[in-house]
Amino acid sequence: MDHYQRSARNAFSACIIDRQTEMRADAGSISALAAAADARFLLIHERCCLLRKTDHAMLLLPQPPADSTTCYLGLRQQQPLFAVQLQQASEAARLAAAMAGQWVDLRTAAGTVSADEAGIIAYAIAVFNWQQRHRFCGSCGSPNTQLDGGHRMHCSNPACAQITFPRIDPAMITLIEHDDAILLGRQENWPQRRYSTLAGFVEPGESIEDAVRREVMEEAGVVLDTIHYHSSQPWPFPGSLMLGFRTTASSTQIRLGAELADARWWHLHEFEQSLQSGQLLLSIPQSIAFALISDWYHEHTGRNLGDIVAEI
Ligand SMILES: [Zn+2]
């Protein structure tokens, strides 16, 4: 399995769409696509999407609601697909009732819609999150206006005219191994039994591999030996790109940093027993943390981690 295939298994990474990035600057073409009979509009409201109540399928409108913010996502099965951001709660409630739908947050939706639909919804929410956080120019403070089908911001102050492209925050996440054990940590605000892989944001002037070494040292005081890239995952909470790694530790000595309430090694047998007894809780199956642990578990046992978690 190569990296492309590995990433495609991660939730929000299987978005099958032709983004048509070369067309975005042509406002006339975007307008024509929006007016096309086969155009469809995905509805987003407060980081939630509208799913049909009965079968949790993604609901699409043939026309955008009035006074809504749209973003051109691209061609999906040759159909122009736009995302619509609804501002008013009353309009969101009216549309949900009219379409027999319900508003569902992205994490919940990822567990019910298809992988392709989850990727599309995550894509739309990521763009709207960025738009929401860049309504004003970061250079002069003037209001920004949207260009390129919602994928570019332009400062309205002619003396500034700064262009802003979507911001993505790279973050590393790693499964740390030593012999048949893995290191998992717990943050202070998590439930007592929940542990996960270590993660952190990349700093300016730092390679992603340096960030892996630094974060693991800061959080657990563990020196890493080898670092291997595993896969990536868009994580629009609100705008991250998770870069997953498998790493090995030089030793099992732990020196807990300020960011974690606990960190400990789980040997394979203990890991399996604790998971089955409910003494250990992992991150949601849609997370790259779960994918990293799942691959390690499958390599050692030939069994699927998802089956064990489902039994609890
Ligand atoms: Zn400006």
py3Dmol code that shows the C-alpha trace and the ligand (Angstrom):
import py3Dmol

protein = """\
ATOM      1  CA  MET A   1       0.000   0.000   0.000  1.00  0.00           C
ATOM      2  CA  ASP A   2       1.490   3.372  -0.971  1.00  0.00           C
ATOM      3  CA  HIS A   3       0.957   6.682   0.793  1.00  0.00           C
ATOM      4  CA  TYR A   4      -1.838   7.735  -1.538  1.00  0.00           C
ATOM      5  CA  GLN A   5      -3.814   4.598  -0.788  1.00  0.00           C
ATOM      6  CA  ARG A   6      -3.097   4.883   2.926  1.00  0.00           C
ATOM      7  CA  SER A   7      -4.286   8.480   3.085  1.00  0.00           C
ATOM      8  CA  ALA A   8      -7.398   7.667   1.044  1.00  0.00           C
ATOM      9  CA  ARG A   9      -8.533   5.343   3.847  1.00  0.00           C
ATOM     10  CA  ASN A  10      -8.556   8.220   6.333  1.00  0.00           C
ATOM     11  CA  ALA A  11     -11.862   9.974   6.946  1.00  0.00           C
ATOM     12  CA  PHE A  12     -12.267  13.221   4.960  1.00  0.00           C
ATOM     13  CA  SER A  13      -9.505  12.142   2.541  1.00  0.00           C
ATOM     14  CA  ALA A  14     -11.631  10.320  -0.031  1.00  0.00           C
ATOM     15  CA  CYS A  15     -13.250  13.330  -1.690  1.00  0.00           C
ATOM     16  CA  ILE A  16     -13.656  12.403  -5.372  1.00  0.00           C
ATOM     17  CA  ILE A  17     -14.093  15.752  -7.084  1.00  0.00           C
ATOM     18  CA  ASP A  18     -12.522  17.712  -9.942  1.00  0.00           C
ATOM     19  CA  ARG A  19     -11.775  21.013  -8.195  1.00  0.00           C
ATOM     20  CA  GLN A  20     -11.247  22.865 -11.494  1.00  0.00           C
ATOM     21  CA  THR A  21      -8.812  25.233  -9.817  1.00  0.00           C
ATOM     22  CA  GLU A  22      -7.858  26.723 -13.191  1.00  0.00           C
ATOM     23  CA  MET A  23     -11.436  27.951 -13.709  1.00  0.00           C
ATOM     24  CA  ARG A  24     -11.978  29.694 -10.375  1.00  0.00           C
ATOM     25  CA  ALA A  25     -10.665  33.091 -11.500  1.00  0.00           C
ATOM     26  CA  ASP A  26     -13.248  33.206 -14.315  1.00  0.00           C
ATOM     27  CA  ALA A  27     -16.287  34.690 -12.560  1.00  0.00           C
ATOM     28  CA  GLY A  28     -18.432  34.328 -15.679  1.00  0.00           C
ATOM     29  CA  SER A  29     -17.804  30.598 -15.890  1.00  0.00           C
ATOM     30  CA  ILE A  30     -18.513  30.143 -12.172  1.00  0.00           C
ATOM     31  CA  SER A  31     -21.816  32.006 -12.565  1.00  0.00           C
ATOM     32  CA  ALA A  32     -22.738  29.872 -15.579  1.00  0.00           C
ATOM     33  CA  LEU A  33     -21.978  26.701 -13.629  1.00  0.00           C
ATOM     34  CA  ALA A  34     -24.132  27.917 -10.714  1.00  0.00           C
ATOM     35  CA  ALA A  35     -27.022  28.590 -13.112  1.00  0.00           C
ATOM     36  CA  ALA A  36     -26.728  25.197 -14.865  1.00  0.00           C
ATOM     37  CA  ALA A  37     -29.724  22.878 -14.590  1.00  0.00           C
ATOM     38  CA  ASP A  38     -27.613  20.092 -13.111  1.00  0.00           C
ATOM     39  CA  ALA A  39     -25.840  22.292 -10.528  1.00  0.00           C
ATOM     40  CA  ARG A  40     -26.245  21.189  -6.921  1.00  0.00           C
ATOM     41  CA  PHE A  41     -25.809  23.038  -3.621  1.00  0.00           C
ATOM     42  CA  LEU A  42     -24.582  21.474  -0.381  1.00  0.00           C
ATOM     43  CA  LEU A  43     -25.957  23.204   2.715  1.00  0.00           C
ATOM     44  CA  ILE A  44     -23.751  24.153   5.675  1.00  0.00           C
ATOM     45  CA  HIS A  45     -24.851  25.947   8.841  1.00  0.00           C
ATOM     46  CA  GLU A  46     -22.617  26.545  11.848  1.00  0.00           C
ATOM     47  CA  ARG A  47     -20.168  23.795  10.813  1.00  0.00           C
ATOM     48  CA  CYS A  48     -23.015  21.292  10.378  1.00  0.00           C
ATOM     49  CA  CYS A  49     -24.363  19.724   7.188  1.00  0.00           C
ATOM     50  CA  LEU A  50     -27.912  18.827   6.280  1.00  0.00           C
ATOM     51  CA  LEU A  51     -28.536  15.070   6.087  1.00  0.00           C
ATOM     52  CA  ARG A  52     -31.764  13.263   5.287  1.00  0.00           C
ATOM     53  CA  LYS A  53     -33.369  11.991   8.501  1.00  0.00           C
ATOM     54  CA  THR A  54     -34.272   8.568   7.170  1.00  0.00           C
ATOM     55  CA  ASP A  55     -31.023   7.307   5.622  1.00  0.00           C
ATOM     56  CA  HIS A  56     -28.518  10.072   6.624  1.00  0.00           C
ATOM     57  CA  ALA A  57     -27.697  10.817   2.971  1.00  0.00           C
ATOM     58  CA  MET A  58     -26.241  14.212   2.047  1.00  0.00           C
ATOM     59  CA  LEU A  59     -29.036  16.570   0.957  1.00  0.00           C
ATOM     60  CA  LEU A  60     -28.453  18.857  -2.024  1.00  0.00           C
ATOM     61  CA  LEU A  61     -30.535  21.724  -3.405  1.00  0.00           C
ATOM     62  CA  PRO A  62     -30.946  22.455  -7.153  1.00  0.00           C
ATOM     63  CA  GLN A  63     -30.702  26.208  -6.447  1.00  0.00           C
ATOM     64  CA  PRO A  64     -29.015  28.237  -3.695  1.00  0.00           C
ATOM     65  CA  PRO A  65     -31.226  29.877  -1.052  1.00  0.00           C
ATOM     66  CA  ALA A  66     -31.454  33.663  -1.307  1.00  0.00           C
ATOM     67  CA  ASP A  67     -28.816  35.794   0.482  1.00  0.00           C
ATOM     68  CA  SER A  68     -26.454  32.879   1.097  1.00  0.00           C
ATOM     69  CA  THR A  69     -22.685  32.654   0.750  1.00  0.00           C
ATOM     70  CA  THR A  70     -21.570  30.122  -1.830  1.00  0.00           C
ATOM     71  CA  CYS A  71     -18.319  28.420  -2.654  1.00  0.00           C
ATOM     72  CA  TYR A  72     -17.595  26.464  -5.830  1.00  0.00           C
ATOM     73  CA  LEU A  73     -16.305  23.020  -4.845  1.00  0.00           C
ATOM     74  CA  GLY A  74     -15.872  21.558  -8.344  1.00  0.00           C
ATOM     75  CA  LEU A  75     -17.311  18.964 -10.681  1.00  0.00           C
ATOM     76  CA  ARG A  76     -18.676  15.844  -9.032  1.00  0.00           C
ATOM     77  CA  GLN A  77     -19.666  13.135 -11.480  1.00  0.00           C
ATOM     78  CA  GLN A  78     -19.776  15.923 -14.110  1.00  0.00           C
ATOM     79  CA  GLN A  79     -22.233  17.970 -12.012  1.00  0.00           C
ATOM     80  CA  PRO A  80     -21.179  21.432 -10.731  1.00  0.00           C
ATOM     81  CA  LEU A  81     -21.204  21.262  -6.943  1.00  0.00           C
ATOM     82  CA  PHE A  82     -21.384  24.346  -4.743  1.00  0.00           C
ATOM     83  CA  ALA A  83     -21.447  24.697  -0.960  1.00  0.00           C
ATOM     84  CA  VAL A  84     -23.819  27.167   0.648  1.00  0.00           C
ATOM     85  CA  GLN A  85     -23.247  28.763   4.043  1.00  0.00           C
ATOM     86  CA  LEU A  86     -26.535  29.614   5.763  1.00  0.00           C
ATOM     87  CA  GLN A  87     -26.188  32.477   8.244  1.00  0.00           C
ATOM     88  CA  GLN A  88     -29.675  32.581   9.730  1.00  0.00           C
ATOM     89  CA  ALA A  89     -30.789  29.878  12.184  1.00  0.00           C
ATOM     90  CA  SER A  90     -34.417  30.441  11.140  1.00  0.00           C
ATOM     91  CA  GLU A  91     -33.593  29.735   7.481  1.00  0.00           C
ATOM     92  CA  ALA A  92     -31.596  26.649   8.479  1.00  0.00           C
ATOM     93  CA  ALA A  93     -34.557  25.353  10.504  1.00  0.00           C
ATOM     94  CA  ARG A  94     -36.999  26.086   7.689  1.00  0.00           C
ATOM     95  CA  LEU A  95     -34.919  24.199   5.108  1.00  0.00           C
ATOM     96  CA  ALA A  96     -34.407  21.229   7.430  1.00  0.00           C
ATOM     97  CA  ALA A  97     -38.164  20.934   7.930  1.00  0.00           C
ATOM     98  CA  ALA A  98     -38.915  21.380   4.210  1.00  0.00           C
ATOM     99  CA  MET A  99     -36.371  18.727   3.168  1.00  0.00           C
ATOM    100  CA  ALA A 100     -37.034  16.236   5.988  1.00  0.00           C
ATOM    101  CA  GLY A 101     -33.448  16.685   7.094  1.00  0.00           C
ATOM    102  CA  GLN A 102     -31.442  17.330  10.217  1.00  0.00           C
ATOM    103  CA  TRP A 103     -28.296  19.338  10.870  1.00  0.00           C
ATOM    104  CA  VAL A 104     -25.389  17.068  11.795  1.00  0.00           C
ATOM    105  CA  ASP A 105     -21.851  18.011  12.857  1.00  0.00           C
ATOM    106  CA  LEU A 106     -18.946  16.735  10.784  1.00  0.00           C
ATOM    107  CA  ARG A 107     -17.620  14.150  13.261  1.00  0.00           C
ATOM    108  CA  THR A 108     -21.080  12.568  13.560  1.00  0.00           C
ATOM    109  CA  ALA A 109     -21.737  12.761   9.829  1.00  0.00           C
ATOM    110  CA  ALA A 110     -18.441  10.994   9.092  1.00  0.00           C
ATOM    111  CA  GLY A 111     -19.802   7.916  10.833  1.00  0.00           C
ATOM    112  CA  THR A 112     -22.925   7.723   8.680  1.00  0.00           C
ATOM    113  CA  VAL A 113     -22.353   9.179   5.192  1.00  0.00           C
ATOM    114  CA  SER A 114     -20.149   7.608   2.494  1.00  0.00           C
ATOM    115  CA  ALA A 115     -16.396   8.288   2.508  1.00  0.00           C
ATOM    116  CA  ASP A 116     -16.801  10.456  -0.583  1.00  0.00           C
ATOM    117  CA  GLU A 117     -19.578  12.518   0.989  1.00  0.00           C
ATOM    118  CA  ALA A 118     -17.612  12.927   4.231  1.00  0.00           C
ATOM    119  CA  GLY A 119     -14.695  14.295   2.196  1.00  0.00           C
ATOM    120  CA  ILE A 120     -16.921  16.760   0.363  1.00  0.00           C
ATOM    121  CA  ILE A 121     -18.554  18.015   3.564  1.00  0.00           C
ATOM    122  CA  ALA A 122     -15.145  18.408   5.239  1.00  0.00           C
ATOM    123  CA  TYR A 123     -13.867  20.314   2.170  1.00  0.00           C
ATOM    124  CA  ALA A 124     -16.842  22.721   2.306  1.00  0.00           C
ATOM    125  CA  ILE A 125     -16.578  23.303   6.057  1.00  0.00           C
ATOM    126  CA  ALA A 126     -12.810  23.888   5.773  1.00  0.00           C
ATOM    127  CA  VAL A 127     -13.347  26.636   3.173  1.00  0.00           C
ATOM    128  CA  PHE A 128     -16.119  28.293   5.177  1.00  0.00           C
ATOM    129  CA  ASN A 129     -14.039  28.125   8.377  1.00  0.00           C
ATOM    130  CA  TRP A 130     -11.267  29.956   6.531  1.00  0.00           C
ATOM    131  CA  GLN A 131     -13.670  32.539   5.075  1.00  0.00           C
ATOM    132  CA  GLN A 132     -15.128  33.173   8.521  1.00  0.00           C
ATOM    133  CA  ARG A 133     -11.688  33.821  10.030  1.00  0.00           C
ATOM    134  CA  HIS A 134     -10.504  36.080   7.195  1.00  0.00           C
ATOM    135  CA  ARG A 135     -13.334  38.556   6.784  1.00  0.00           C
ATOM    136  CA  PHE A 136     -10.844  41.346   7.370  1.00  0.00           C
ATOM    137  CA  CYS A 137      -7.455  41.965   5.847  1.00  0.00           C
ATOM    138  CA  GLY A 138      -4.646  40.819   8.131  1.00  0.00           C
ATOM    139  CA  SER A 139      -2.416  43.613   6.848  1.00  0.00           C
ATOM    140  CA  CYS A 140      -4.568  46.775   7.090  1.00  0.00           C
ATOM    141  CA  GLY A 141      -7.807  45.615   8.762  1.00  0.00           C
ATOM    142  CA  SER A 142     -10.147  46.603   5.912  1.00  0.00           C
ATOM    143  CA  PRO A 143     -12.990  44.232   4.964  1.00  0.00           C
ATOM    144  CA  ASN A 144     -12.049  41.462   2.543  1.00  0.00           C
ATOM    145  CA  THR A 145     -14.144  40.503  -0.473  1.00  0.00           C
ATOM    146  CA  GLN A 146     -14.339  37.007  -1.915  1.00  0.00           C
ATOM    147  CA  LEU A 147     -12.917  36.030  -5.287  1.00  0.00           C
ATOM    148  CA  ASP A 148     -12.308  32.827  -7.237  1.00  0.00           C
ATOM    149  CA  GLY A 149     -15.528  31.084  -6.297  1.00  0.00           C
ATOM    150  CA  GLY A 150     -14.849  31.669  -2.595  1.00  0.00           C
ATOM    151  CA  HIS A 151     -11.251  30.380  -2.647  1.00  0.00           C
ATOM    152  CA  ARG A 152      -9.458  33.746  -2.473  1.00  0.00           C
ATOM    153  CA  MET A 153      -9.888  36.913  -0.409  1.00  0.00           C
ATOM    154  CA  HIS A 154      -9.080  40.383  -1.692  1.00  0.00           C
ATOM    155  CA  CYS A 155      -8.596  43.421   0.558  1.00  0.00           C
ATOM    156  CA  SER A 156     -11.151  46.140  -0.299  1.00  0.00           C
ATOM    157  CA  ASN A 157      -8.634  48.910   0.470  1.00  0.00           C
ATOM    158  CA  PRO A 158      -7.133  49.853  -2.955  1.00  0.00           C
ATOM    159  CA  ALA A 159      -3.923  51.082  -1.298  1.00  0.00           C
ATOM    160  CA  CYS A 160      -3.413  47.611   0.203  1.00  0.00           C
ATOM    161  CA  ALA A 161      -5.154  45.135  -2.137  1.00  0.00           C
ATOM    162  CA  GLN A 162      -3.652  42.177  -0.290  1.00  0.00           C
ATOM    163  CA  ILE A 163      -4.632  38.755  -1.587  1.00  0.00           C
ATOM    164  CA  THR A 164      -5.214  35.974   0.951  1.00  0.00           C
ATOM    165  CA  PHE A 165      -5.386  32.308   0.043  1.00  0.00           C
ATOM    166  CA  PRO A 166      -6.908  29.592   2.259  1.00  0.00           C
ATOM    167  CA  ARG A 167      -4.767  28.933   5.308  1.00  0.00           C
ATOM    168  CA  ILE A 168      -4.073  25.393   6.390  1.00  0.00           C
ATOM    169  CA  ASP A 169      -2.353  24.592   9.676  1.00  0.00           C
ATOM    170  CA  PRO A 170      -0.004  21.585   9.372  1.00  0.00           C
ATOM    171  CA  ALA A 171       0.099  19.398  12.455  1.00  0.00           C
ATOM    172  CA  MET A 172       2.023  16.222  13.145  1.00  0.00           C
ATOM    173  CA  ILE A 173       0.656  13.146  14.875  1.00  0.00           C
ATOM    174  CA  THR A 174       2.662  10.053  15.659  1.00  0.00           C
ATOM    175  CA  LEU A 175       2.409   6.539  16.960  1.00  0.00           C
ATOM    176  CA  ILE A 176       5.589   5.862  18.967  1.00  0.00           C
ATOM    177  CA  GLU A 177       6.761   2.253  19.188  1.00  0.00           C
ATOM    178  CA  HIS A 178       9.322   0.384  21.266  1.00  0.00           C
ATOM    179  CA  ASP A 179       9.496  -3.381  20.774  1.00  0.00           C
ATOM    180  CA  ASP A 180       5.883  -4.592  21.108  1.00  0.00           C
ATOM    181  CA  ALA A 181       4.685  -1.488  22.998  1.00  0.00           C
ATOM    182  CA  ILE A 182       3.207   1.833  21.944  1.00  0.00           C
ATOM    183  CA  LEU A 183       3.228   5.153  23.788  1.00  0.00           C
ATOM    184  CA  LEU A 184      -0.157   6.827  24.276  1.00  0.00           C
ATOM    185  CA  GLY A 185      -0.895  10.009  26.177  1.00  0.00           C
ATOM    186  CA  ARG A 186      -3.872  11.592  27.866  1.00  0.00           C
ATOM    187  CA  GLN A 187      -4.760  15.275  27.997  1.00  0.00           C
ATOM    188  CA  GLU A 188      -6.079  16.791  31.219  1.00  0.00           C
ATOM    189  CA  ASN A 189      -9.560  17.535  29.839  1.00  0.00           C
ATOM    190  CA  TRP A 190     -10.106  14.036  28.379  1.00  0.00           C
ATOM    191  CA  PRO A 191     -12.095  11.266  30.070  1.00  0.00           C
ATOM    192  CA  GLN A 192      -9.938   9.315  32.564  1.00  0.00           C
ATOM    193  CA  ARG A 193      -9.548   6.197  30.412  1.00  0.00           C
ATOM    194  CA  ARG A 194      -8.989   7.879  27.067  1.00  0.00           C
ATOM    195  CA  TYR A 195      -5.482   7.766  25.575  1.00  0.00           C
ATOM    196  CA  SER A 196      -4.228   8.627  22.126  1.00  0.00           C
ATOM    197  CA  THR A 197      -1.190   9.244  19.955  1.00  0.00           C
ATOM    198  CA  LEU A 198       0.854  12.417  20.494  1.00  0.00           C
ATOM    199  CA  ALA A 199       0.222  15.401  18.251  1.00  0.00           C
ATOM    200  CA  GLY A 200       1.150  19.050  17.842  1.00  0.00           C
ATOM    201  CA  PHE A 201       1.404  21.952  15.431  1.00  0.00           C
ATOM    202  CA  VAL A 202       4.416  22.656  13.268  1.00  0.00           C
ATOM    203  CA  GLU A 203       6.207  25.888  14.119  1.00  0.00           C
ATOM    204  CA  PRO A 204       7.553  28.473  11.639  1.00  0.00           C
ATOM    205  CA  GLY A 205      10.988  27.554  10.337  1.00  0.00           C
ATOM    206  CA  GLU A 206      10.601  23.906  11.282  1.00  0.00           C
ATOM    207  CA  SER A 207      10.445  20.768   9.154  1.00  0.00           C
ATOM    208  CA  ILE A 208       7.602  18.388   9.882  1.00  0.00           C
ATOM    209  CA  GLU A 209      10.132  15.791  11.080  1.00  0.00           C
ATOM    210  CA  ASP A 210      11.714  18.308  13.462  1.00  0.00           C
ATOM    211  CA  ALA A 211       8.220  19.066  14.797  1.00  0.00           C
ATOM    212  CA  VAL A 212       7.706  15.348  15.480  1.00  0.00           C
ATOM    213  CA  ARG A 213      10.954  15.139  17.454  1.00  0.00           C
ATOM    214  CA  ARG A 214      10.282  18.362  19.374  1.00  0.00           C
ATOM    215  CA  GLU A 215       6.654  17.604  20.281  1.00  0.00           C
ATOM    216  CA  VAL A 216       7.434  14.086  21.495  1.00  0.00           C
ATOM    217  CA  MET A 217      10.297  15.432  23.606  1.00  0.00           C
ATOM    218  CA  GLU A 218       8.167  18.266  25.025  1.00  0.00           C
ATOM    219  CA  GLU A 219       5.136  16.113  25.814  1.00  0.00           C
ATOM    220  CA  ALA A 220       6.745  12.873  26.980  1.00  0.00           C
ATOM    221  CA  GLY A 221      10.495  13.461  27.210  1.00  0.00           C
ATOM    222  CA  VAL A 222      11.060  10.586  24.795  1.00  0.00           C
ATOM    223  CA  VAL A 223      13.988  10.597  22.333  1.00  0.00           C
ATOM    224  CA  LEU A 224      12.996   9.263  18.917  1.00  0.00           C
ATOM    225  CA  ASP A 225      15.111   6.950  16.824  1.00  0.00           C
ATOM    226  CA  THR A 226      13.403   6.517  13.426  1.00  0.00           C
ATOM    227  CA  ILE A 227      10.655   8.612  11.838  1.00  0.00           C
ATOM    228  CA  HIS A 228       8.543   7.343   8.945  1.00  0.00           C
ATOM    229  CA  TYR A 229       5.693   9.166   7.220  1.00  0.00           C
ATOM    230  CA  HIS A 230       2.409   7.227   7.277  1.00  0.00           C
ATOM    231  CA  SER A 231      -0.485   9.252   5.770  1.00  0.00           C
ATOM    232  CA  SER A 232      -2.307  12.567   5.893  1.00  0.00           C
ATOM    233  CA  GLN A 233      -5.802  13.719   6.732  1.00  0.00           C
ATOM    234  CA  PRO A 234      -7.646  17.032   6.299  1.00  0.00           C
ATOM    235  CA  TRP A 235      -8.926  17.971   9.746  1.00  0.00           C
ATOM    236  CA  PRO A 236     -11.141  21.075   9.490  1.00  0.00           C
ATOM    237  CA  PHE A 237     -11.497  21.723  13.228  1.00  0.00           C
ATOM    238  CA  PRO A 238     -10.998  24.466  12.200  1.00  0.00           C
ATOM    239  CA  GLY A 239      -8.252  24.243   9.558  1.00  0.00           C
ATOM    240  CA  SER A 240      -5.604  21.586  10.138  1.00  0.00           C
ATOM    241  CA  LEU A 241      -3.873  19.102   7.912  1.00  0.00           C
ATOM    242  CA  MET A 242      -2.787  16.145  10.032  1.00  0.00           C
ATOM    243  CA  LEU A 243       0.473  14.492   8.920  1.00  0.00           C
ATOM    244  CA  GLY A 244       0.749  11.047  10.462  1.00  0.00           C
ATOM    245  CA  PHE A 245       4.012   9.287  11.340  1.00  0.00           C
ATOM    246  CA  ARG A 246       5.175   5.953  12.720  1.00  0.00           C
ATOM    247  CA  THR A 247       8.210   6.472  14.932  1.00  0.00           C
ATOM    248  CA  THR A 248      10.394   4.370  17.219  1.00  0.00           C
ATOM    249  CA  ALA A 249      11.768   5.457  20.575  1.00  0.00           C
ATOM    250  CA  SER A 250      15.391   5.057  21.668  1.00  0.00           C
ATOM    251  CA  SER A 251      14.249   4.033  25.155  1.00  0.00           C
ATOM    252  CA  THR A 252      11.064   3.691  27.198  1.00  0.00           C
ATOM    253  CA  GLN A 253      11.941   6.386  29.724  1.00  0.00           C
ATOM    254  CA  ILE A 254       9.176   8.990  30.064  1.00  0.00           C
ATOM    255  CA  ARG A 255       9.463  12.519  31.423  1.00  0.00           C
ATOM    256  CA  LEU A 256       5.989  14.042  31.360  1.00  0.00           C
ATOM    257  CA  GLY A 257       5.655  17.601  30.029  1.00  0.00           C
ATOM    258  CA  ALA A 258       3.048  20.220  30.865  1.00  0.00           C
ATOM    259  CA  GLU A 259       0.692  19.390  27.981  1.00  0.00           C
ATOM    260  CA  LEU A 260      -0.239  15.873  29.106  1.00  0.00           C
ATOM    261  CA  ALA A 261      -1.881  14.570  32.265  1.00  0.00           C
ATOM    262  CA  ASP A 262      -0.365  11.129  31.657  1.00  0.00           C
ATOM    263  CA  ALA A 263       1.639   9.140  29.120  1.00  0.00           C
ATOM    264  CA  ARG A 264       2.457   5.459  29.298  1.00  0.00           C
ATOM    265  CA  TRP A 265       3.594   2.463  27.314  1.00  0.00           C
ATOM    266  CA  TRP A 266       1.030  -0.171  26.385  1.00  0.00           C
ATOM    267  CA  HIS A 267       2.388  -3.593  25.505  1.00  0.00           C
ATOM    268  CA  LEU A 268       0.360  -5.387  22.875  1.00  0.00           C
ATOM    269  CA  HIS A 269      -1.252  -7.900  25.220  1.00  0.00           C
ATOM    270  CA  GLU A 270      -2.127  -5.256  27.813  1.00  0.00           C
ATOM    271  CA  PHE A 271      -3.387  -2.896  25.107  1.00  0.00           C
ATOM    272  CA  GLU A 272      -5.737  -5.557  23.759  1.00  0.00           C
ATOM    273  CA  GLN A 273      -7.001  -6.586  27.193  1.00  0.00           C
ATOM    274  CA  SER A 274      -7.528  -3.006  28.351  1.00  0.00           C
ATOM    275  CA  LEU A 275      -9.440  -2.166  25.201  1.00  0.00           C
ATOM    276  CA  GLN A 276     -11.675  -5.203  25.535  1.00  0.00           C
ATOM    277  CA  SER A 277     -12.364  -4.547  29.217  1.00  0.00           C
ATOM    278  CA  GLY A 278     -13.161  -0.890  28.615  1.00  0.00           C
ATOM    279  CA  GLN A 279     -10.208   0.308  30.704  1.00  0.00           C
ATOM    280  CA  LEU A 280      -8.762   1.981  27.614  1.00  0.00           C
ATOM    281  CA  LEU A 281     -10.687   4.264  25.271  1.00  0.00           C
ATOM    282  CA  LEU A 282      -9.250   5.450  21.951  1.00  0.00           C
ATOM    283  CA  SER A 283      -9.970   8.384  19.651  1.00  0.00           C
ATOM    284  CA  ILE A 284     -12.919   8.097  17.252  1.00  0.00           C
ATOM    285  CA  PRO A 285     -12.481   5.639  14.344  1.00  0.00           C
ATOM    286  CA  GLN A 286     -12.561   8.584  11.890  1.00  0.00           C
ATOM    287  CA  SER A 287      -9.322   9.998  13.334  1.00  0.00           C
ATOM    288  CA  ILE A 288      -5.861   9.417  11.921  1.00  0.00           C
ATOM    289  CA  ALA A 289      -4.828   8.467  15.483  1.00  0.00           C
ATOM    290  CA  PHE A 290      -7.120   5.453  15.206  1.00  0.00           C
ATOM    291  CA  ALA A 291      -5.703   4.589  11.761  1.00  0.00           C
ATOM    292  CA  LEU A 292      -2.116   4.676  13.064  1.00  0.00           C
ATOM    293  CA  ILE A 293      -2.944   2.408  16.003  1.00  0.00           C
ATOM    294  CA  SER A 294      -5.110   0.182  13.831  1.00  0.00           C
ATOM    295  CA  ASP A 295      -2.278  -0.467  11.348  1.00  0.00           C
ATOM    296  CA  TRP A 296       0.143  -1.307  14.167  1.00  0.00           C
ATOM    297  CA  TYR A 297      -2.376  -3.654  15.765  1.00  0.00           C
ATOM    298  CA  HIS A 298      -3.114  -5.411  12.471  1.00  0.00           C
ATOM    299  CA  GLU A 299       0.599  -5.871  11.749  1.00  0.00           C
ATOM    300  CA  HIS A 300       1.114  -7.594  15.109  1.00  0.00           C
ATOM    301  CA  THR A 301      -2.059  -9.671  15.326  1.00  0.00           C
ATOM    302  CA  GLY A 302      -3.625  -9.919  11.850  1.00  0.00           C
ATOM    303  CA  ARG A 303      -6.844  -8.687  13.419  1.00  0.00           C
ATOM    304  CA  ASN A 304      -8.835  -5.498  12.851  1.00  0.00           C
ATOM    305  CA  LEU A 305      -8.865  -2.972  15.671  1.00  0.00           C
ATOM    306  CA  GLY A 306     -12.308  -1.802  14.571  1.00  0.00           C
ATOM    307  CA  ASP A 307     -13.747  -5.242  15.386  1.00  0.00           C
ATOM    308  CA  ILE A 308     -12.496  -5.120  18.972  1.00  0.00           C
ATOM    309  CA  VAL A 309     -13.689  -1.567  19.544  1.00  0.00           C
ATOM    310  CA  ALA A 310     -17.094  -2.469  18.100  1.00  0.00           C
ATOM    311  CA  GLU A 311     -17.441  -5.275  20.633  1.00  0.00           C
ATOM    312  CA  ILE A 312     -17.243  -2.924  23.600  1.00  0.00           C
TER     313      ILE A 312
END
"""
ligand_1 = """\
1
ZN
Zn -5.576 45.347 3.386
"""
view = py3Dmol.view(width=600, height=400)
view.addModel(protein, "pdb")
view.setStyle({"model": 0}, {"cartoon": {"style": "trace"}})
view.addModel(ligand_1, "xyz")
view.setStyle({"model": 1}, {"stick": {}})
view.zoomTo()
view.show()
